[in-house]
Amino acid sequence: MADYTLSDYHEHSKHHLNRYAPGPGGLDWANQPDPFRCYKGAARIELPLLADTLETRYSALRCGTLPAPHPFNLQSIAILFELSLAISAWKSYSGTSWALRCNPSSGNLHPTEGYLVTCSVPGLAAGVYHYVSRDHALERRGEWDGPVELNGLAIGFTSIAWREAWKYGMRAFRYCQHDCGHAIAAVSYAACALGWRSRLLARPSDAKIAALLGLDRATASAERETPDCLLWVSASESLPSDMSSAPSRWHGQPNRLSADHVEWPEIEQAHQLTAKPCLDQEPANRVSVTYETAGKPACDLSAAQIIRQRRSAVAFDGTTSIGADAFFAMLDATLPRLGAPPWCAWPWAAEVHLAIFVHRVDALDPGLYVLVRNPDALAPLKASLRPDWLWHKVGPPGLPLYLLVAHDLRDTARLVCCHQEIAADSCYALGMLAHHEIATSEPWRYRTLYWECGMLGQVLYLEAEAAGIRATGIGCFFDDEMHELLGLRGHAWQSLYHFTAGGPVDDARLTTLPAYTLGRSRCNKRSSQAPDSKPG
Ligand SMILES: Cc1cc2nc3c(=O)[nH]c(=O)nc-3n(C[C@H](O)[C@H](O)[C@H](O)COP(=O)(O)O)c2cc1C
């Protein structure tokens, strides 16, 4: 694969109307990857379950009105994980149980692993820890010889691509990146709920992150885990001048997730082609919207409740509609406000915009709309999309929302989303239009585009819950059919993730069990999903 390019990966991993991206051609249930990684032999610290004590309201959190910072200690760190990467419920059907988490994942396969890098805080010794969501516990992987000074802590994210490739084959690399974006946003919301600031560190290279988290030491028998990013969390806006060096002593051996594996060399190539170098400095080109936030959510609930009740809808009723103000408020939350989560954590300018199929929003014509999240993108987008689109400004003055065409697009949305009914039965469905061109000169930005999409997804999931409806991320869509519909030619803009929200219809066959109250180690039930799981 000597001449394989990033553009090859992107094109080969597209779904087409007449041909899906190469996949395994069936599910090898005997080799279903264990959804939980753990490090045998590493000391474990069980975290307390304290999220219910947190008073932060979601309506305040979404606007960036944060409580006074909680002290950095074991209890607060426990809440940080409980409201971001922890299990939120167990589902059970016909003798099989599977865990749901605060962060969603395509196919519920959860390729993203979370790590904590901390100096000594009350209740927790300095070290690099791996988080085990199944048990809400930390495993102490690494420690330093001397004292470590950090003015905050870092959350590290990594991906185990095999978990996704088992089901989705070549397209799995994309889903790993989406899931990482969801996880970044999830931690950012949780940090802000504790009164802390969060910021993705743009400078560290993949190699530096791998060394810090001990990924370069993994054993050959365990599936490869690749570095994604570090999220800095502190009580102030200040960033660390440099992250600490890698620990000098390591503990524990990673578990093997499947007995057997299928190799996807294109995924390995995509990893190598998008490897992130060390940057000279943190980016300075962040932009923030300054006008007043539009609207308030319908449900005034605690942040902890909204975060933990987040679920993907499996079906929509095809009748529920939402008010225009609620819709505008949801879109408004996707705009890059630096004071509010999760955009306070994002170091780059907004490069992803929303092409929205509105089906059922009161007082809004059904049709195709575009939300331009960065004013610099308006002219290039207008020049790239079909010349006869209307571009009528709609909604509150500050909301950069434009009507392109009024039309009933339910059939189109269903078709574009791999014939999935949820795209037509919803209040709206959308595609995330990314400025793909930026990955030409800096290939590692290919990954950050998906991360931004995942963050947008997390915002829309939580906003849907707060509005009294429900959402679903959509990884299965026909890429070029979407581009053709918009009138896009070339590769400067590409749709990288789809999404939909509406009135949910629950699956009455499933039983819901609480997250941890029935005991922590349910590891005998290894499934990551329902036997009739959803596409992605
Ligand atoms: C990147 C991504 C892609 C997804 N793609 C689809 C999809 O195409 N169709 C679908 O019905 N659900 C899709 N989902 C929803 C997942 O199936 C769902 O998140 C997972 O089953 C876990 O359930 P939960 O979100 O309720 O925690 C996707 C989720 C993510 C994060």
The ligand as a Tripos MOL2 file, in Angstrom:
@<TRIPOS>MOLECULE
LIG
   31    33     1     0     0
SMALL
NO_CHARGES

@<TRIPOS>ATOM
      1 C1        -20.7530    8.0650   15.3720 C.3       1 LIG1
      2 C2        -22.1030    7.4260   15.5960 C.ar      1 LIG1
      3 C3        -22.7780    6.8690   14.5340 C.ar      1 LIG1
      4 C4        -24.0430    6.2940   14.7290 C.ar      1 LIG1
      5 N1        -24.7400    5.8130   13.6500 N.ar      1 LIG1
      6 C5        -26.0020    5.3530   13.8140 C.ar      1 LIG1
      7 C6        -26.8010    5.0070   12.6760 C.ar      1 LIG1
      8 O1        -26.3830    5.1370   11.5230 O.2       1 LIG1
      9 N2        -28.0630    4.5630   12.9130 N.ar      1 LIG1
     10 C7        -28.5840    4.4460   14.1810 C.ar      1 LIG1
     11 O2        -29.7410    4.0410   14.3250 O.2       1 LIG1
     12 N3        -27.8380    4.7860   15.2750 N.ar      1 LIG1
     13 C8        -26.5810    5.2420   15.1160 C.ar      1 LIG1
     14 N4        -25.8430    5.6520   16.2010 N.ar      1 LIG1
     15 C9        -26.3920    5.5200   17.5520 C.3       1 LIG1
     16 C10       -25.6930    4.3570   18.2820 C.3       1 LIG1
     17 O3        -26.1980    3.1460   17.8160 O.3       1 LIG1
     18 C11       -25.8890    4.5230   19.7930 C.3       1 LIG1
     19 O4        -25.1450    5.6530   20.1970 O.3       1 LIG1
     20 C12       -25.3980    3.3090   20.5480 C.3       1 LIG1
     21 O5        -26.2200    2.2080   20.2830 O.3       1 LIG1
     22 C13       -25.3580    3.5690   22.0300 C.3       1 LIG1
     23 O6        -26.6290    3.9280   22.5010 O.3       1 LIG1
     24 P1        -26.8580    5.2820   23.2890 P.3       1 LIG1
     25 O7        -26.5470    6.4130   22.3420 O.co2     1 LIG1
     26 O8        -28.3090    5.2330   23.6960 O.co2     1 LIG1
     27 O9        -25.9110    5.3020   24.4530 O.co2     1 LIG1
     28 C14       -24.6040    6.2410   16.0230 C.ar      1 LIG1
     29 C15       -23.9050    6.7960   17.1030 C.ar      1 LIG1
     30 C16       -22.6800    7.3980   16.8910 C.ar      1 LIG1
     31 C17       -21.9760    8.0190   18.0590 C.3       1 LIG1
@<TRIPOS>BOND
     1     1     2 1
     2     2     3 ar
     3     2    30 ar
     4     3     4 ar
     5     4     5 ar
     6     4    28 ar
     7     5     6 ar
     8     6     7 ar
     9     6    13 1
    10     7     8 2
    11     7     9 ar
    12     9    10 ar
    13    10    11 2
    14    10    12 ar
    15    12    13 ar
    16    13    14 ar
    17    14    15 1
    18    14    28 ar
    19    15    16 1
    20    16    17 1
    21    16    18 1
    22    18    19 1
    23    18    20 1
    24    20    21 1
    25    20    22 1
    26    22    23 1
    27    23    24 1
    28    24    25 2
    29    24    26 1
    30    24    27 1
    31    28    29 ar
    32    29    30 ar
    33    30    31 1
@<TRIPOS>SUBSTRUCTURE
     1 LIG1         1 GROUP 0 **** ****
